[in-house]
Amino acid sequence: MQSANRSIPSLLISLILFLSAALVFAVAISMAFTAFLPLISGNEIQAQGTIYGFGFGFEALLLFVATYLCFQKYSEHALADLQIQIRLKGWHILSLLFGASLVLLLGYLVAENKNINWLILPVLTIPAVALPIGLIFGFGAHRLQLGPRWRVWGIFGLGMTLGPLILFMLEIFVLIFFIILFAVYLISQPGLSNEIVTLTNQISLAQDDPQALINLILPYALKPASIIAVLSFIALIVPFTEELVKPIGVWVFASKLESPAQGFALGALSGAAYSLIETIGSSGQTAGWATLLITRIGTTLLHITSTALMGWGIALAWKKHQYLKLFAIYLFSSALHGMWNASAILYSYSLLAKELDPSSPLSSLTPFTFAFSIALAVILLIILILGNKSLNQTNANDPIENTGSVSP
C-alpha cells in the first residue's frame, strides 16, 4: 500500500529537471538540424553545430535520467533511497587517464580535417569532457557517503540547470549595473564622452573591414582602466557570485546533510555538474579543440575543489552551527577562483600586448601567468585530495551523528 505522504521536494525537482531536459533536447535537435542545412546548398557541414548538437543531447540524456531517478522517490520506489558511495581504485584512475588521453589525441589528429571532423569530434567531445570531470570528482568524493540515490541525482541535476540559470541572471544584472554606472560617469566627463562618440563613428565606418575594427578597438583594451574594469568583473564579482550559487543543490538539502564530509562530496558533485555545462558550452571550436579541452581540465579542477569546500562549509554551518567557518571558506573559495580568473585574464592580455605593443610590461607576463596557473592547479588538486583524506579520517575517528532519515 502506498503512503499518502509522498516526497513533494522530489516531485518539484523532477519537474524542474524534466522541463530543463526537454528544453536542452530541443536545442540539441535544433543545433544538429542547423548543422546539416549546408548540405542542401552543397556546402560543407560545420563541425561546431554537430558538436553542440551532440553535446546538448548528452546533457539532455543526463537530465532525463536524473528526472527519472528523482521521480522514483515520489513514486516510493525502494531503490530511490539506495545509498551512493564512490570508491576510486588505481585501475579506475589509470583507465580514466588513458581514455581521456586517447580521445584528446584522436581529436587533435582529426580536428582540422573538414571532411570528417563534423562526424568524429562530436563523438570524441563527450568522453574528452566527461572523463576528466569524473576523475577529478572521484578524487573529491572517494569513500565519502553521498546519500540516497534520488537526492544525489537531484543535486547533480540542479547543478546543471538551476545553478547556471541563476548565475547567468545575476551576472547579467551586475553587468547592466556597471554599464549604467559607466554611462553616468561618461555624462560627467564631456571629453571622454566625445572620444567615445568619435570611436563609435569610426567603428561604424569600418564595420566591413575586420582588421580596421581590431586596430580601432584593441588599443583601448590595453589601457589600465580597461584592464582594471575587466579584472574587477571577472576576477572579483564573478568568483564571489559563482561560489555562492554553484552549490545550489547543497543549499537546498543543507538541513538533510549527514556530515561535513557528505557536504564536501556533494559540493564536488555540484562543481562537476557546473563544469560539465560550462565545458560543453565552450567545446564547439575545431581550431585548437584539444588544447581548449586540456585547459578546461584546470577550470574543472577549480570548480570541483572550490565547490567541494563550499559544500563542506554549508554542512559545518548546518550541522555544527559554525557560520563563521562557512564565511571564511566562502572567502577562501572565492579567492582561489579569483586568482585563477585573474591569471587567465592577464595571460590573455600578455599575448595581446605581444602582438600590439611588445614594449609594454604586459607582454612579459606570459610565462609568469602560465606558471602561476600550473602551480595553482597543483595546489587545487592537493587541497581536493587532502580534504577528502582528512574527512575520511574524521568519519572513521569521530563520526557525526546521523539522523537515519533519508526523507526530504
C-alpha positions as CSV (number, residue, x, y, z in Angstrom):
1,M,0.0,0.0,0.0
2,Q,1.4,3.4,-1.0
3,S,1.7,6.2,1.6
4,A,-0.2,9.4,1.0
5,N,2.8,11.3,2.4
6,R,4.8,11.5,-0.8
7,S,8.0,13.4,-1.2
8,I,7.0,16.8,-2.6
9,P,10.6,18.1,-3.0
10,S,11.4,15.1,-5.2
11,L,8.4,15.9,-7.4
12,L,9.3,19.6,-7.7
13,I,12.9,18.7,-8.6
14,S,11.7,16.1,-11.1
15,L,9.5,18.8,-12.7
16,I,12.4,21.3,-12.9
17,L,14.8,18.7,-14.4
18,F,12.2,17.3,-16.9
19,L,11.4,20.8,-18.3
20,S,15.2,21.6,-18.5
21,A,15.9,18.3,-20.2
22,A,13.1,18.9,-22.7
23,L,14.4,22.4,-23.5
24,V,18.0,21.2,-23.8
25,F,16.9,18.3,-26.0
26,A,15.0,20.8,-28.3
27,V,18.1,22.9,-28.5
28,A,20.2,19.9,-29.4
29,I,17.8,18.9,-32.2
30,S,17.8,22.4,-33.5
31,M,21.6,22.7,-33.4
32,A,22.0,19.3,-35.2
33,F,19.4,20.2,-37.8
34,T,21.0,23.6,-38.5
35,A,24.4,21.9,-38.8
36,F,23.2,19.8,-41.7
37,L,21.4,22.6,-43.6
38,P,24.5,23.5,-45.7
39,L,24.2,20.1,-47.4
40,I,21.1,21.4,-49.2
41,S,23.2,24.0,-51.0
42,G,26.1,21.7,-51.5
43,N,28.3,23.3,-48.8
44,E,30.4,21.6,-46.1
45,I,28.9,20.6,-42.7
46,Q,30.2,22.8,-39.9
47,A,31.7,20.7,-37.0
48,Q,30.6,23.4,-34.4
49,G,27.0,22.6,-35.0
50,T,27.3,18.9,-34.7
51,I,29.5,19.2,-31.6
52,Y,26.9,21.3,-29.8
53,G,24.1,19.2,-31.0
54,F,25.7,16.0,-29.7
55,G,26.9,17.8,-26.5
56,F,23.5,19.2,-25.6
57,G,21.9,15.9,-26.5
58,F,24.2,14.3,-23.9
59,E,23.2,16.9,-21.3
60,A,19.6,16.2,-22.0
61,L,20.1,12.5,-21.6
62,L,21.7,13.0,-18.2
63,L,18.8,15.3,-17.1
64,F,16.2,12.8,-18.2
65,V,18.0,10.1,-16.2
66,A,18.1,12.5,-13.2
67,T,14.4,13.2,-13.7
68,Y,13.5,9.5,-13.6
69,L,15.6,8.7,-10.6
70,C,14.2,11.7,-8.6
71,F,10.6,10.7,-9.6
72,Q,11.3,7.3,-8.2
73,K,11.4,8.9,-4.7
74,Y,8.0,10.4,-5.3
75,S,6.6,7.1,-6.5
76,E,8.1,5.5,-3.4
77,H,10.4,3.1,-5.3
78,A,12.6,1.1,-3.0
79,L,15.8,1.8,-4.9
80,A,15.3,5.6,-4.7
81,D,16.9,5.6,-1.2
82,L,19.9,3.4,-2.2
83,Q,23.0,4.9,-0.6
84,I,25.6,6.1,-3.0
85,Q,29.4,5.9,-2.4
86,I,32.2,6.4,-4.8
87,R,35.4,4.2,-4.4
88,L,38.2,5.3,-6.8
89,K,40.7,2.5,-7.3
90,G,44.1,2.6,-9.0
91,W,42.8,0.9,-12.2
92,H,39.9,3.4,-12.3
93,I,42.5,6.3,-12.3
94,L,44.6,4.7,-15.0
95,S,41.6,3.8,-17.2
96,L,40.2,7.4,-17.0
97,L,43.6,8.9,-17.7
98,F,44.3,6.6,-20.6
99,G,40.8,7.1,-22.0
100,A,40.9,10.9,-21.8
101,S,44.4,11.0,-23.3
102,L,43.4,8.7,-26.2
103,V,40.3,10.7,-27.2
104,L,42.2,14.0,-26.9
105,L,44.9,12.6,-29.2
106,L,42.4,11.4,-31.7
107,G,40.5,14.7,-31.6
108,Y,43.8,16.6,-32.2
109,L,44.5,14.5,-35.2
110,V,41.1,15.0,-36.9
111,A,40.2,18.5,-35.7
112,E,41.4,20.3,-38.8
113,N,40.1,17.7,-41.3
114,K,36.8,19.2,-42.5
115,N,35.9,16.0,-44.3
116,I,35.4,14.0,-41.1
117,N,35.7,16.4,-38.1
118,W,32.0,17.1,-38.1
119,L,31.3,13.4,-37.6
120,I,34.2,12.4,-35.3
121,L,34.6,15.4,-33.0
122,P,31.1,15.2,-31.6
123,V,31.6,11.6,-30.5
124,L,35.0,12.4,-29.0
125,T,33.9,15.5,-27.2
126,I,31.7,13.7,-24.7
127,P,34.4,11.4,-23.2
128,A,37.0,14.2,-23.6
129,V,34.8,16.3,-21.3
130,A,33.3,13.7,-19.1
131,L,36.3,11.5,-18.2
132,P,38.5,14.3,-16.6
133,I,35.4,15.6,-14.8
134,G,34.7,12.0,-13.5
135,L,38.3,11.5,-12.4
136,I,38.6,14.8,-10.5
137,F,35.2,14.3,-8.9
138,G,36.3,10.8,-7.8
139,F,39.4,12.4,-6.1
140,G,37.0,14.6,-4.1
141,A,34.2,12.0,-3.3
142,H,36.3,8.9,-2.8
143,R,34.8,6.7,0.0
144,L,32.6,9.6,1.2
145,Q,28.9,8.8,1.7
146,L,26.9,10.8,-0.9
147,G,23.5,9.9,0.4
148,P,20.3,8.5,-1.2
149,R,20.4,8.0,-5.0
150,W,17.5,10.2,-5.8
151,R,19.0,13.1,-3.8
152,V,22.4,12.7,-5.4
153,W,21.0,12.9,-8.9
154,G,18.7,15.7,-7.9
155,I,21.7,17.8,-6.7
156,F,23.6,16.9,-9.8
157,G,20.7,18.0,-11.9
158,L,20.2,21.2,-10.1
159,G,23.9,21.9,-10.6
160,M,23.3,21.6,-14.3
161,T,20.2,23.7,-14.5
162,L,19.1,26.0,-11.7
163,G,22.7,27.0,-10.7
164,P,23.8,28.1,-14.2
165,L,20.4,29.9,-14.8
166,I,20.7,31.9,-11.5
167,L,24.3,32.7,-12.2
168,F,23.5,33.9,-15.7
169,M,20.7,36.2,-14.4
170,L,22.9,37.6,-11.6
171,E,25.9,38.3,-13.7
172,I,23.8,39.9,-16.4
173,F,22.2,42.1,-13.7
174,V,25.6,43.1,-12.3
175,L,26.9,43.8,-15.9
176,I,23.9,46.1,-16.6
177,F,24.5,47.8,-13.3
178,F,28.1,48.5,-14.2
179,I,27.1,49.7,-17.7
180,I,24.7,52.2,-16.1
181,L,27.5,53.4,-13.7
182,F,29.8,53.8,-16.7
183,A,27.1,55.8,-18.6
184,V,26.7,58.1,-15.6
185,Y,30.5,58.6,-15.4
186,L,30.6,59.4,-19.1
187,I,27.9,62.1,-18.6
188,S,30.1,63.7,-16.0
189,Q,33.2,63.6,-18.4
190,P,32.4,65.5,-21.6
191,G,35.9,65.0,-23.0
192,L,35.6,61.2,-22.6
193,S,32.1,61.2,-24.0
194,N,33.3,62.9,-27.1
195,E,36.1,60.4,-27.5
196,I,33.6,57.5,-27.2
197,V,31.3,59.2,-29.8
198,T,34.2,59.6,-32.2
199,L,35.3,55.9,-31.7
200,T,31.7,54.8,-32.3
201,N,31.6,56.7,-35.6
202,Q,34.9,55.2,-36.7
203,I,33.7,51.7,-35.9
204,S,30.5,52.2,-37.9
205,L,32.6,53.3,-40.9
206,A,35.0,50.4,-40.6
207,Q,32.4,47.7,-39.9
208,D,33.1,46.0,-43.3
209,D,36.9,45.8,-42.5
210,P,37.6,43.4,-39.6
211,Q,41.3,44.3,-39.4
212,A,40.4,48.0,-39.2
213,L,37.9,47.2,-36.4
214,I,40.6,45.3,-34.5
215,N,43.1,48.2,-34.9
216,L,40.5,50.7,-33.5
217,I,39.3,48.6,-30.5
218,L,42.4,46.8,-29.2
219,P,44.4,49.8,-28.1
220,Y,41.6,50.7,-25.8
221,A,41.6,47.2,-24.4
222,L,45.2,47.6,-23.2
223,K,44.5,50.8,-21.3
224,P,44.9,50.4,-17.5
225,A,41.3,51.5,-16.8
226,S,40.0,48.8,-19.2
227,I,42.2,46.1,-17.6
228,I,41.1,47.1,-14.1
229,A,37.4,47.0,-15.2
230,V,37.7,43.6,-16.7
231,L,39.7,42.2,-13.7
232,S,37.1,43.7,-11.3
233,F,34.3,41.8,-13.0
234,I,36.0,38.5,-14.0
235,A,38.3,38.1,-11.0
236,L,36.2,39.6,-8.2
237,I,32.5,39.8,-8.9
238,V,32.2,36.6,-10.9
239,P,34.0,34.4,-8.3
240,F,32.1,35.7,-5.3
241,T,28.8,35.2,-7.2
242,E,29.6,31.8,-8.6
243,E,30.9,30.3,-5.3
244,L,27.7,31.3,-3.6
245,V,25.4,29.8,-6.2
246,K,27.3,26.8,-7.7
247,P,26.4,24.5,-4.7
248,I,22.7,25.3,-5.2
249,G,21.7,21.6,-4.6
250,V,23.7,21.5,-1.3
251,W,22.0,24.7,-0.1
252,V,18.6,23.1,-1.0
253,F,19.3,20.0,1.1
254,A,21.5,21.6,3.7
255,S,19.3,20.5,6.6
256,K,19.4,16.9,5.4
257,L,23.2,16.6,5.2
258,E,24.5,13.8,7.4
259,S,28.0,15.2,7.9
260,P,30.5,17.8,6.7
261,A,32.1,15.0,4.7
262,Q,28.9,14.5,2.8
263,G,28.7,18.2,2.2
264,F,32.2,18.1,0.7
265,A,31.3,15.2,-1.6
266,L,28.0,16.8,-2.8
267,G,29.7,20.1,-3.3
268,A,32.3,18.3,-5.5
269,L,29.3,16.8,-7.4
270,S,27.7,20.3,-7.8
271,G,31.0,21.6,-9.2
272,A,31.3,18.7,-11.6
273,A,27.8,19.4,-12.9
274,Y,28.5,23.1,-13.4
275,S,31.8,22.3,-15.1
276,L,30.1,19.9,-17.4
277,I,27.7,22.6,-18.6
278,E,30.4,25.2,-18.9
279,T,32.9,22.9,-20.8
280,I,30.4,21.5,-23.3
281,G,29.2,25.1,-23.9
282,S,32.7,26.1,-24.9
283,S,33.7,23.0,-26.8
284,G,32.4,23.9,-30.3
285,Q,35.6,25.2,-31.9
286,T,37.6,23.0,-34.1
287,A,40.8,25.1,-34.2
288,G,42.7,24.1,-31.0
289,W,40.0,21.7,-30.0
290,A,42.3,19.5,-27.9
291,T,44.2,22.5,-26.4
292,L,40.9,24.1,-25.3
293,L,39.7,20.9,-23.6
294,I,43.0,20.3,-21.9
295,T,43.0,23.8,-20.5
296,R,39.4,23.3,-19.4
297,I,40.6,20.5,-17.1
298,G,42.2,23.1,-14.9
299,T,39.0,25.0,-14.8
300,T,37.1,21.8,-13.9
301,L,39.6,21.2,-11.1
302,L,38.9,24.7,-9.8
303,H,35.1,24.3,-9.9
304,I,35.1,20.9,-8.2
305,T,37.6,21.9,-5.5
306,S,36.1,25.3,-4.7
307,T,32.5,24.0,-4.6
308,A,33.5,21.0,-2.5
309,L,34.9,23.4,0.0
310,M,31.7,25.4,-0.1
311,G,29.7,22.2,0.4
312,W,31.9,21.4,3.4
313,G,31.3,24.9,4.8
314,I,27.5,24.7,4.3
315,A,27.4,21.3,6.2
316,L,29.5,22.8,9.0
317,A,27.1,25.7,9.3
318,W,24.0,23.4,9.5
319,K,25.4,20.5,11.5
320,K,27.6,22.4,13.9
321,H,26.4,26.0,13.6
322,Q,29.9,27.1,12.5
323,Y,28.7,30.1,10.5
324,L,31.9,32.0,10.7
325,K,33.7,29.0,9.2
326,L,31.3,28.9,6.3
327,F,32.0,32.6,5.7
328,A,35.8,32.0,5.9
329,I,35.5,29.1,3.5
330,Y,33.4,31.2,1.1
331,L,36.1,33.9,1.1
332,F,38.9,31.3,0.6
333,S,37.0,29.6,-2.3
334,S,36.2,32.9,-3.9
335,A,39.9,33.9,-3.6
336,L,41.1,30.7,-5.3
337,H,38.6,31.3,-8.1
338,G,39.6,35.0,-8.4
339,M,43.3,34.2,-8.6
340,W,42.5,31.6,-11.3
341,N,40.5,34.0,-13.3
342,A,43.0,36.9,-12.9
343,S,45.8,34.7,-14.1
344,A,43.8,33.6,-17.2
345,I,42.9,37.3,-18.0
346,L,46.4,38.5,-17.5
347,Y,47.7,35.7,-19.7
348,S,45.3,36.7,-22.5
349,Y,46.3,40.4,-22.1
350,S,50.0,39.5,-22.2
351,L,49.5,37.7,-25.5
352,L,47.6,40.6,-26.8
353,A,50.3,43.0,-25.8
354,K,52.9,41.0,-27.6
355,E,51.1,41.5,-30.8
356,L,50.2,45.2,-30.4
357,D,52.9,46.6,-28.1
358,P,55.9,44.4,-27.4
359,S,57.4,47.1,-25.3
360,S,54.5,47.0,-22.8
361,P,55.2,45.4,-19.4
362,L,52.2,43.2,-20.0
363,S,54.0,41.4,-22.8
364,S,56.5,39.9,-20.3
365,L,53.8,38.4,-18.1
366,T,53.1,35.3,-20.3
367,P,55.5,32.8,-18.7
368,F,54.7,34.0,-15.2
369,T,50.9,33.8,-15.6
370,F,51.2,30.4,-17.2
371,A,53.5,29.1,-14.4
372,F,51.1,30.6,-11.8
373,S,48.1,28.8,-13.3
374,I,50.0,25.5,-13.3
375,A,51.1,26.0,-9.7
376,L,47.5,26.9,-8.7
377,A,46.1,23.8,-10.4
378,V,48.6,21.6,-8.4
379,I,47.5,23.4,-5.2
380,L,43.8,22.9,-6.0
381,L,44.4,19.1,-6.6
382,I,46.3,18.9,-3.3
383,I,43.5,20.6,-1.5
384,L,40.9,18.3,-3.0
385,I,42.8,15.1,-2.3
386,L,43.9,16.1,1.3
387,G,40.5,17.4,2.0
388,N,39.0,14.1,1.1
389,K,41.6,12.2,3.1
390,S,41.1,14.3,6.2
391,L,37.3,13.9,6.0
392,N,37.6,10.2,5.6
393,Q,39.8,10.1,8.7
394,T,37.3,12.3,10.6
395,N,34.4,10.0,9.7
396,A,36.4,7.0,10.9
397,N,37.5,8.6,14.2
398,D,34.7,10.9,15.1
399,P,31.6,10.2,13.1
400,I,28.9,12.9,13.1
401,E,25.5,11.9,14.4
402,N,23.3,10.6,11.7
403,T,19.6,11.2,11.9
404,G,18.9,8.0,10.0
405,S,16.4,9.8,7.9
406,V,16.6,9.8,4.1
407,S,13.3,11.7,3.6
408,P,13.4,15.1,2.0
